[in-house]
Amino acid sequence: MNTAVGFALLLSTLAGLSTILGCLLGICVRRPGPRFMSFVLGFSAGVMILVSFVELLQDGIETNGAALAYLAFFGGMGVMFLIDTFVPHRYVVEHRSVKQETRQDRLLHTGLLVALGIAIHNFPEGIATFTGTLENRSLGIAIAIAIALHNIPEGLGVSAPIYAATGSRAKALWWSFLAGAAEPLGALLAALILTPFLNQRVLGFVLPAVAGIMVFISLDELVPVACSFGQEHMSILGVTAGMAIMAFSLWVVP
């Protein structure tokens, strides 16, 4: 059993920290231009929206029925609205380049919110990877690969706005790491505490709530900021590309 638990924790860690691969893609581009930023933020929104509706919400409907799944989904949106309301938007208005600094502050705020949403998303995914691996190693490996494919573009979505706002690769890497680290943390919690009580109905309520959080972040933060660069077609192209690649990953590794 100890070997199985260790293997399950290892898979969860590798899947979660694949956000770092996405981060490395994001920070390899020096001084990201408006077309790149518009595409990347739209891409991240497309990933989050598609996985929310196609995978997370659907899982809740299949497990607990439509009523509870929708309740959890809109509850997640409500929680995110409260978080967004009480997390202050820091705008700098005391210098000459007001528009540039305001945009940088908003980019930083956006990147941190994306990191929060992904961390919340990754926590139950860590539990799912852990429990799936304990049940069947092949199932656990398939889940881990699917989550890793999801996390690479998510890491890109976290790192690009933070790097653009701060100019610090270290900060971009750090926040991408924290977003991914929630996954092995969820697996570790399952190993220590939740295993005797964990069931599909609990996950069937948590995952739609996470979907609501991710949809809120996409519509309230990612898409508006992507469009603010004046590259509307690039932002829509990014949304479409993000959805297409996420759909492909779900199809290849269901």
N, C-alpha and C positions, 0 to 999 in steps of 0.2 A: 504493500500500500504506500509506503514511504517513497518508493521509486516512482509510482504512478503520480503521487502528489507533486514530487519534484519536477517530473516531466510536464505536468499540467501547468505549473507555475512558470516553467521555462517558455512554453509556447505562448502563454499570455504575455510574458515580458517582451518576447520578440515581436509579437503582433502589435503590442501597444507602442513600443519604441520605434516602429517603422515611421512614425511621424517625423523622426529625425532625418530620414531619407528625403521626405518632402521639404523639410527645412533647408537641407543642403541645396536642393534645386532652387529654392527661393532666394538664398543669399549668394548664389553664384552669379547673379546678374547685378552688375554695378549700377547704382543710381537708377532704379527702375523707372522707366518712362511712363507716361500716362496710358499708352496703349497696353503695355505689359500689365500695369496695375489694374486697369479696367477689366482685362481678360482674366487675370488671376482671381480677382474678387468675385467676378461673375462665375468663374469655374467653381470656386468653393461653394457659392450659393447653390449652383446646380447639383453638386454632389450631395449637399446636406438636404436639399428639398427632395430629391429623388429617393435617397435612402430612407428618409423619414416616412414618405407616403407608401413606397413600394415594400419596404422591409419592416420597419419598426411598428408603424400603425397597423399594418396588415397582420403582424404577429399577434398584436393585442386583440384584434377582431377575431382571429381564429381561436385564440385561447379563451378569452373571457366574454366574447360577444361584442356587438357594435356599440351598445349603450355605454358600457364601462370603458371601452377603448376610447370612444370619443370624449367621454368625461375626463379621462386621464390626459388625452391630447390637448384639450382646451385648458385643462388645469395647468399643464406645462407651459402653455403660452401665457397664462395669467401670472404664473410665478416669474417668468422671464420679464414680463412687463413691470412687475414690482421691482425686480432686481435692476432693470434698466432705469427705472424712475429714481431709485435711491442711490445708484452709482453715478456720481456727478460727472457731467461732461465738462472737461477742463479746456476752456478756450483762452488763448492768450490774445489780449486786445491792446496791449500797451506798447507795441513796437510798430514799426512801419509796415513790415510784411505781414499784415494781419491775416490776409487770405491764406498765405502759405503756412503760417503757424497754426491757424485754425484747422486747416486740412491735415497737418501733421498730427495735431492732437486728436482729431477724429479718427485718423488712421490707427493711432496707438490704442484708442478706446475700442475701435472695431476689432483689432487684433487680439486684445485681451478678452473681449466678449466671445470671440470665436474660440479662443483657448478654453474659456470656461465651458462653453457649450460642448466642445469636443471632449473635455475631461469628464463632464457629466455623462456624455454618451459612452465613453470608453469604460466607465466604471461597471455598468451592468454587462457590457461586452466581455470584460475580464471574467466576470462570474460565469457568463455563458461558455466562454472558452474553457474555463477550469472544469466546470461540471460536465461539459460535453466530452472532454478528454478523459475524465474519470470513467465515464460510461463506455467510451469506445475511442481508442487512440486515433483511428482513421478519421472518425467524426471530428475529434479535436483538432487534428491537423488541417482538415478542410475548413473548419471555422476560423482557425488562426490565419490561414492563407487569405481567406475572404476579408477578414478584418484588416490584415496588413495592406491589402490592395486599397481598402477604404482609407486607411490612415495616411498613406503617402500623399494624396492630394489634400487631405485635411492639414497635414503638417505644412504643406505649401501655403495653404490659406492662412495659417497662423503666422508663419515667419515673414511672408512678403510685406504685409502692412506694418508689422512691428519694425522690420528692418528699414522700410521706407521712412517711417516716422522718426526713428532714433538714430539710424545710421550705424547701429551696433549689431554685428553678426552674433556676438556673444549673447545679447538679450534675445534675439530671434531664436537662437539655438536653445536657450534656457527655457523659454516659454513653450516651445515645441516639445521639449523634453517633459515638462510638467504636464502638458496636455496628454501625452502618451503614457506617462507614468501612472495615471489614474487606472489604467487597465490592469497592470500587475497588482496594484493596490486592491482593486476589486477582487481579483483572484485570491490574493492573500487573505482578505476578509472572509471570503467564502471558505477557504481552507481552515481558518481559525474559529469562525463563529457560525456562519450561515448554513453550512452543509446539512446539519440535521433538520433545518426548517425550510430550506430552499425548495421551491416548487415552480412549475411552469406558470401557474396562475399569478404568482408574485411578479415574475419577469414580464408576463403578459400585461401587467398594469404599469410597470416601470418604463418599459420601452416606448409605449405610445406617449407617455409624458415627456420623455426625452425627445421624441419626434416633434412635439409641440414647441419645445425649447429651441430646437434647431431651425424649425420653420420661422419662428419669430426672429431669430438672429439673422436669418437669410433675408427676410423681407424688410426688417427694420434697419439693419445695418449694412449688410453686404451689397445688396442691389443698389440702394441709394448712393453709397459711397462709390461704387463702381461707375455709376452714371455721372457722378460729379466731376469726373475727369474730362468730360466732353467727348467721350468715345463710346456713345450709346451702342453702336453696332458691335464694338468689341466686347462690351459687357454682355450683350445678348448672345454673342457667339461663345463667350466663356460659359454662360449658363448652359447653353445647349451642349457644348463639349463636355462639361462636367457631368451632366445627366447621362450623356451617351457612354462615357467611360465607366461611370458607376453602374449603369445598366449592363454593360458588357461584363464587368467583374462579377456581378450577381448572376449573370447567365453562365459564365464559365465556371465559377465556383459557387454554386447555389447554397 
